[in-house]
């Protein structure tokens, strides 16, 4: 490897290492905040989550929303809960979008607004409707439906065959074409008549 290429590879490796250690430290801080909240130190947990949320951490914003919505270690404050849910929802967090819809539906900290609740409940679906027409998704859906239809058809044929065999056996027995007798009838006859 030439000098510039070697330096590039080394810089890339170092940046990936730093990135993974940064992610590990964020996870560690999030776990620490959860343990602090469990241990009754909500103030310290909130400080960690607020710092993380300020850096765009969706989970931190969601956690702040939950503790404010339920008054878990902090005063009950629906307005703050809504603000934190919005921060997470605006970054695409589906659970936060649903919670905002729920708050509008039941009027928790906001006036009851069924239309707004519906908008939040269906927001994620609307954002992903483009997948409906993607060729791979259409092909996959058609393939899945064909497999399901084939399985159902096989099960129906097997059930029909089993039923046909039973019906034919019963007709033969009634017509006297078969020496087989149903078990319940054979059990009632005297032992001397059984062959």
Secondary structure, DSSP 8 states (H G I E B T S, - for coil): --HHHHHHHHHHHHHHHHHHHHHHHHHHHHHHHHHHHHTT-HHHHHHHHHHHHHTT-HHHHHHHHHHHHHTSSS---HHHHHHHHHHHHTTT-HHHHHHHHHHHHHTSSS---HHHHHHHHHHHHHHTGGGGG-HHHHHHHHHHHHHHHHHHHHHHHHHHHHHHHHHHHHHHHHHT--S---HHHHHHS-GGG--
